[in-house]
Amino acid sequence: LANRAGWASVYRVTRTDDHAPDGCQPSDCTLREAILAANAGSSGPLYKAVITFGVNGTFTLTRAGNDDTASTGDLDITGGSLLLLGNGADQTVIDAGGLDRVFHILNGAIVVLQGVTLQNGTAAGDPGFTVGGADLNDGCPRTWHASGVQSNQATSGGGLSNFNNALTTVNGSAIVNNAAADGSGGGLGVFTGSSVTVNNTTIGGNTADRGGGAYVSDLGSTLSLNFSTLARNTAATGTGGGVRWISDGAWSARNSLVAGNTGTDCAATASAGAFTSQGFNLFGQNGGANGCLVGGTDKALAGAIGTALSASLAAARAGVPAYALVPGGPAVDAIALGANCALPSFDVADQPRPADGDHNGTLACDLGALELRTGVPGTGGLSLFLPLIVR
């Protein structure tokens, strides 16, 4: 199918180990060998190369080294266009094993990644640039779909880090439990004119000195949240457990929760750019906005975070966790059908919005990444179990 569609090359990963590269063969190809082959390929009209997976499991990087060719260390994507299609975030797990980060995208490469989890990356493996625990996007267009970024660490951008006018879109994914110890942006770092758009995604459980969930810095750098949940992150210094923005960096939120973070939910410096509300956001907790700007259709959470969100993450779709909404809570059915709740729309579980979460007979959209549905385990809705009758 890919060849008929005009893509130049299709590489199929057939093994989970990371031996010394000796070429990607149809029945013998590691992920590293597939990346090297894609880097060396010629340009095509749509995507230069497609990587698929003929085997499920954990693909652990073990070849130590520091280069920008993907021969050792992290997987460098060095140009052209690449579509990497995992078999689901629970089936295609790319584990850096504390060796290096997982991906480094550079030289203008155009990259789409779908259905994968990146974990256990560390930017300490790159002594020249210790940012981006899972992924460093150095000035490239990059899109994530239905993927997980978890348990990675760096000095900045513990999960994903974006530099030099990078353009990143994250759809239906989770950036959770990453760390930027003694640094900035536990989950997500946006620097030097980069733009990041986050749709139907959870950013939770991340930690940093500043900007536990996200950190936005420098003129032209922007972060946009849409139907996303940025909650239960921590800033050790008390500056922006949710979002920290400085030095002309700016951000916006629409239909999102930025709430229940430790160390203020929002924190800006005097030199920061603007925050723009695009409506229907829930900020702070315990009646305070915790540094966030509330206006128009936005609200401050009246109670503790537990009145709006579940205490822990649970799978919303295969391998992609989310916080479920509390039935009857302030995020349920918060947006009437209209400009901010238009059809068709889908949540992180790839299920349609809106749903009638409060059972009043009227469809309306919930705030955040995951829509509440009655009878669907993991969404916070009520479940009905009927007895099995055997004749």
C-alpha positions as CSV (number, residue, x, y, z in Angstrom):
1,L,0.0,0.0,0.0
2,A,2.8,2.4,0.9
3,N,4.7,1.8,-2.2
4,R,1.6,2.2,-4.4
5,A,0.9,5.5,-2.6
6,G,4.3,6.8,-3.8
7,W,6.3,6.6,-0.7
8,A,9.9,5.8,-1.6
9,S,10.8,3.1,0.9
10,V,9.1,0.9,3.5
11,Y,11.2,-0.7,6.2
12,R,9.8,-3.4,8.5
13,V,11.3,-3.9,11.9
14,T,11.5,-7.7,12.7
15,R,13.6,-7.9,15.9
16,T,13.7,-6.1,19.2
17,D,17.4,-6.1,20.0
18,D,20.0,-3.4,19.0
19,H,23.0,-5.3,17.5
20,A,25.8,-3.7,15.4
21,P,24.0,-2.4,12.3
22,D,24.6,-4.5,9.1
23,G,21.7,-3.4,7.0
24,C,17.9,-3.6,7.1
25,Q,16.9,-6.9,5.4
26,P,13.3,-8.0,4.9
27,S,13.5,-10.7,7.5
28,D,16.3,-9.3,9.7
29,C,16.0,-5.6,10.6
30,T,16.4,-3.8,14.0
31,L,14.8,-0.4,14.6
32,R,18.3,1.2,14.4
33,E,18.9,-0.4,11.1
34,A,15.5,0.8,9.8
35,I,16.3,4.4,10.9
36,L,19.7,4.2,9.2
37,A,18.2,2.9,6.0
38,A,15.5,5.7,6.1
39,N,18.2,8.3,6.6
40,A,20.1,7.1,3.6
41,G,17.0,6.8,1.3
42,S,15.9,9.1,-1.5
43,S,13.1,11.7,-1.2
44,G,9.6,10.7,-2.2
45,P,6.5,12.8,-3.1
46,L,4.8,12.3,0.3
47,Y,7.0,10.6,2.8
48,K,10.6,9.5,2.1
49,A,10.3,6.5,4.2
50,V,7.9,4.4,6.2
51,I,8.9,2.3,9.2
52,T,6.5,-0.4,10.4
53,F,6.8,-3.2,13.0
54,G,6.5,-6.9,12.3
55,V,7.1,-7.7,15.9
56,N,5.8,-6.4,19.2
57,G,7.7,-5.8,22.4
58,T,10.2,-3.5,24.0
59,F,12.9,-2.2,21.7
60,T,15.9,-1.4,24.0
61,L,18.8,0.7,22.8
62,T,22.1,-0.7,23.9
63,R,24.8,0.7,21.5
64,A,26.6,3.3,23.6
65,G,28.1,6.3,21.8
66,N,27.6,9.9,20.9
67,D,27.0,10.8,17.2
68,D,24.4,12.4,15.0
69,T,24.2,9.5,12.5
70,A,22.1,7.0,14.5
71,S,25.0,4.5,14.5
72,T,25.2,4.6,18.3
73,G,23.4,6.2,21.2
74,D,20.1,7.9,20.4
75,L,18.2,7.3,17.1
76,D,19.0,10.4,15.0
77,I,16.6,11.2,12.2
78,T,18.8,13.3,9.9
79,G,16.7,14.6,7.1
80,G,13.9,14.0,4.5
81,S,10.5,12.7,5.7
82,L,9.7,9.7,7.9
83,L,6.5,8.1,8.9
84,L,7.0,5.7,11.9
85,L,4.0,3.5,12.6
86,G,4.0,1.5,15.8
87,N,1.4,-1.1,16.6
88,G,0.1,0.7,19.6
89,A,1.7,2.5,22.5
90,D,1.4,-0.8,24.5
91,Q,2.9,-2.9,21.8
92,T,5.7,-0.8,20.4
93,V,7.8,0.4,23.4
94,I,11.1,2.1,22.6
95,D,13.3,2.0,25.7
96,A,16.5,4.0,25.8
97,G,17.6,2.1,28.9
98,G,19.2,5.1,30.4
99,L,21.8,5.1,27.6
100,D,20.8,8.3,25.8
101,R,17.5,10.0,24.7
102,V,15.4,8.0,22.3
103,F,15.1,10.3,19.2
104,H,17.0,13.3,18.0
105,I,15.4,15.0,15.0
106,L,17.6,17.4,13.0
107,N,18.5,18.8,9.5
108,G,14.9,19.8,8.7
109,A,13.5,16.2,8.8
110,I,9.7,15.9,8.7
111,V,8.6,13.2,11.1
112,V,5.3,11.6,12.1
113,L,5.3,9.1,14.9
114,Q,2.2,7.0,15.8
115,G,1.4,4.3,18.2
116,V,4.7,4.1,20.2
117,T,5.9,4.7,23.7
118,L,9.2,6.3,24.5
119,Q,10.7,5.6,27.9
120,N,13.8,5.6,30.1
121,G,15.6,8.2,28.0
122,T,18.2,10.5,29.4
123,A,19.9,13.5,27.8
124,A,23.0,12.9,30.0
125,G,24.1,10.6,27.2
126,D,24.7,13.7,25.0
127,P,27.3,15.7,26.8
128,G,27.0,18.6,24.4
129,F,23.3,19.2,24.8
130,T,21.6,17.7,27.9
131,V,18.0,18.5,26.9
132,G,15.1,16.4,25.7
133,G,15.0,13.2,27.7
134,A,12.9,11.3,25.2
135,D,13.1,13.4,22.2
136,L,15.0,16.5,21.0
137,N,13.4,18.3,18.1
138,D,16.1,20.6,16.6
139,G,14.1,22.9,14.3
140,C,11.9,20.3,12.5
141,P,8.2,19.7,11.9
142,R,7.2,16.7,14.0
143,T,3.8,15.2,14.8
144,W,2.9,12.6,17.5
145,H,-0.3,10.5,17.4
146,A,-1.6,8.1,20.1
147,S,1.7,7.7,21.8
148,G,3.3,7.8,25.2
149,V,6.3,9.7,26.6
150,Q,7.1,8.4,30.1
151,S,9.9,8.1,32.7
152,N,12.5,10.2,30.8
153,Q,14.9,12.8,32.2
154,A,17.0,15.8,31.1
155,T,18.1,19.2,32.4
156,S,15.4,20.8,30.3
157,G,12.4,19.2,28.6
158,G,12.5,16.0,30.5
159,G,10.0,14.4,28.1
160,L,10.0,16.4,24.8
161,S,12.3,19.4,24.1
162,N,11.9,21.8,21.1
163,F,14.6,24.2,19.9
164,N,15.3,26.5,16.9
165,N,11.8,27.1,15.5
166,A,10.7,23.5,15.8
167,L,7.1,22.8,15.0
168,T,5.5,20.1,17.1
169,T,1.9,18.8,17.3
170,V,0.9,16.2,19.9
171,N,-2.5,14.5,19.3
172,G,-4.2,12.0,21.6
173,S,-1.1,11.2,23.7
174,A,0.3,11.2,27.2
175,I,3.5,13.0,28.5
176,V,3.7,11.6,32.0
177,N,6.2,11.0,34.9
178,N,9.2,12.7,33.2
179,A,11.7,14.9,35.1
180,A,14.0,17.9,34.5
181,A,15.9,17.7,37.8
182,D,17.5,21.0,38.6
183,G,16.1,22.4,35.4
184,S,13.0,23.5,33.4
185,G,10.1,21.8,31.8
186,G,9.6,18.4,33.3
187,G,7.1,17.2,30.7
188,L,7.7,19.6,27.8
189,G,10.2,22.4,27.0
190,V,9.5,25.0,24.3
191,F,12.5,27.2,23.4
192,T,14.0,29.6,20.8
193,G,11.0,30.3,18.7
194,S,9.5,26.9,18.7
195,S,5.7,26.2,18.6
196,V,4.0,23.3,20.2
197,T,0.3,22.4,19.9
198,V,-1.2,19.9,22.2
199,N,-4.6,18.3,21.5
200,N,-6.5,15.7,23.6
201,T,-3.4,14.9,25.6
202,T,-2.5,14.4,29.2
203,I,0.6,16.1,30.7
204,G,0.8,14.8,34.3
205,G,3.1,13.6,37.0
206,N,6.1,15.4,35.6
207,T,8.6,17.2,37.9
208,A,11.2,20.0,37.4
209,D,12.6,23.0,39.3
210,R,10.6,25.3,37.1
211,G,7.6,24.4,34.9
212,G,6.8,21.0,36.1
213,G,4.4,20.3,33.2
214,A,5.6,22.8,30.6
215,Y,8.2,25.6,30.2
216,V,8.0,28.2,27.5
217,S,10.9,30.6,26.9
218,D,12.2,33.0,24.2
219,L,10.6,35.3,21.7
220,G,8.3,33.5,19.2
221,S,8.0,30.4,21.4
222,T,4.4,29.3,21.9
223,L,2.4,26.5,23.6
224,S,-1.2,25.9,22.7
225,L,-3.4,23.5,24.8
226,N,-6.7,22.3,23.3
227,F,-9.0,19.8,25.1
228,S,-5.9,18.8,27.2
229,T,-5.3,18.0,30.9
230,L,-2.2,19.5,32.5
231,A,-2.4,18.3,36.1
232,R,-0.6,16.8,39.1
233,N,2.8,18.1,38.0
234,T,5.4,19.6,40.4
235,A,7.8,22.5,40.4
236,A,10.3,22.1,43.2
237,T,11.0,25.8,43.5
238,G,7.3,26.7,43.5
239,T,7.4,28.4,40.1
240,G,4.9,27.0,37.7
241,G,4.1,23.4,38.7
242,G,1.8,23.5,35.7
243,V,3.2,26.1,33.2
244,R,6.1,28.5,33.6
245,W,6.7,31.1,30.8
246,I,9.5,33.7,30.6
247,S,11.4,35.9,28.2
248,D,8.6,36.6,25.7
249,G,7.4,33.0,25.6
250,A,3.6,32.8,25.4
251,W,0.9,30.2,25.6
252,S,-2.9,29.7,25.2
253,A,-5.5,27.3,26.5
254,R,-8.9,26.1,25.2
255,N,-11.3,23.6,26.8
256,S,-8.5,22.4,29.1
257,L,-7.6,21.8,32.7
258,V,-4.5,23.4,34.2
259,A,-5.2,22.4,37.8
260,G,-4.0,20.6,40.8
261,N,-0.3,21.2,40.2
262,T,2.2,21.6,43.0
263,G,4.1,24.9,43.1
264,T,1.4,27.2,41.5
265,D,-0.4,26.2,38.4
266,C,0.8,29.1,36.3
267,A,3.9,31.3,36.8
268,A,5.2,34.1,34.6
269,T,8.1,36.4,34.8
270,A,7.9,40.2,34.2
271,S,9.4,39.6,30.7
272,A,7.0,36.9,29.7
273,G,4.7,37.0,26.8
274,A,1.0,36.8,26.9
275,F,-1.4,34.1,28.1
276,T,-4.5,33.9,25.9
277,S,-7.6,32.1,26.9
278,Q,-9.6,30.7,24.1
279,G,-12.4,29.8,26.5
280,F,-13.7,27.2,28.8
281,N,-10.7,26.3,31.0
282,L,-10.5,25.1,34.5
283,F,-7.6,26.5,36.6
284,G,-6.1,26.1,40.1
285,Q,-7.8,24.4,43.0
286,N,-9.5,25.2,46.4
287,G,-11.1,28.3,45.0
288,G,-7.9,29.9,43.8
289,A,-6.5,30.2,40.3
290,N,-3.0,29.6,41.6
291,G,-1.3,32.2,39.3
292,C,-3.5,31.6,36.2
293,L,-5.6,34.3,34.6
294,V,-9.3,33.6,34.8
295,G,-11.8,35.4,32.7
296,G,-14.8,35.0,30.5
297,T,-15.9,31.4,30.4
298,D,-12.9,30.2,32.4
299,K,-13.3,29.1,36.1
300,A,-11.2,28.4,39.1
301,L,-11.6,25.0,40.6
302,A,-13.7,25.4,43.8
303,G,-12.5,22.3,45.5
304,A,-9.3,20.1,45.6
305,I,-8.1,18.5,42.4
306,G,-9.8,15.2,43.5
307,T,-13.2,16.8,43.0
308,A,-12.4,17.1,39.2
309,L,-9.9,14.3,38.4
310,S,-9.1,10.8,39.4
311,A,-6.1,10.4,41.7
312,S,-4.1,8.2,39.3
313,L,-3.6,7.6,35.6
314,A,-5.4,4.7,33.9
315,A,-5.3,3.5,30.3
316,A,-7.6,5.6,28.0
317,R,-6.6,3.6,25.0
318,A,-3.9,1.0,24.5
319,G,-0.8,2.2,26.3
320,V,-1.9,5.9,26.5
321,P,-2.9,6.8,30.1
322,A,-5.2,9.7,31.2
323,Y,-6.8,11.1,34.3
324,A,-10.5,10.2,34.4
325,L,-13.1,12.9,35.2
326,V,-15.0,12.6,38.5
327,P,-18.7,12.1,37.7
328,G,-20.7,15.2,38.6
329,G,-17.5,17.2,38.8
330,P,-17.0,20.7,37.3
331,A,-15.3,19.5,34.2
332,V,-18.2,17.3,33.1
333,D,-20.5,18.7,30.3
334,A,-18.9,22.1,30.8
335,I,-19.2,23.2,27.2
336,A,-22.5,23.4,25.3
337,L,-22.6,22.6,21.7
338,G,-21.2,25.5,19.7
339,A,-17.9,27.0,18.6
340,N,-15.9,25.3,21.4
341,C,-17.8,22.0,21.2
342,A,-18.3,21.3,17.5
343,L,-18.9,18.0,15.7
344,P,-17.2,15.9,14.8
345,S,-14.7,15.8,17.7
346,F,-12.8,13.0,19.4
347,D,-11.0,12.6,22.8
348,V,-7.7,10.9,23.8
349,A,-9.5,7.5,23.7
350,D,-10.4,8.2,20.1
351,Q,-14.1,8.2,21.1
352,P,-16.5,10.9,19.9
353,R,-17.3,14.1,21.8
354,P,-19.7,15.2,23.1
355,A,-21.3,12.7,25.5
356,D,-24.1,13.3,28.0
357,G,-21.9,12.9,31.1
358,D,-24.4,14.4,33.5
359,H,-27.4,12.4,32.1
360,N,-29.6,15.4,31.6
361,G,-30.5,14.5,28.1
362,T,-28.3,17.1,26.4
363,L,-25.0,16.5,24.7
364,A,-22.1,18.7,25.9
365,C,-18.3,18.5,25.8
366,D,-16.2,17.8,28.9
367,L,-13.0,19.7,29.7
368,G,-9.6,18.0,29.2
369,A,-8.3,15.1,27.3
370,L,-10.8,12.3,28.3
371,E,-14.6,12.5,27.9
372,L,-16.7,10.9,30.6
373,R,-18.8,8.0,29.4
374,T,-21.3,6.0,31.3
375,G,-20.4,2.3,31.4
376,V,-16.9,2.7,29.9
377,P,-14.2,1.6,32.4
378,G,-11.4,4.1,32.7
379,T,-13.4,7.2,31.8
380,G,-14.8,7.7,35.3
381,G,-18.4,6.8,34.2
382,L,-20.6,4.4,35.9
383,S,-20.4,0.7,34.8
384,L,-23.3,-1.7,34.7
385,F,-22.6,-5.4,35.0
386,L,-25.3,-7.8,34.1
387,P,-25.3,-11.4,35.3
388,L,-24.5,-14.2,32.8
389,I,-27.4,-16.7,32.5
390,V,-26.5,-20.1,31.1
391,R,-29.3,-22.3,29.9
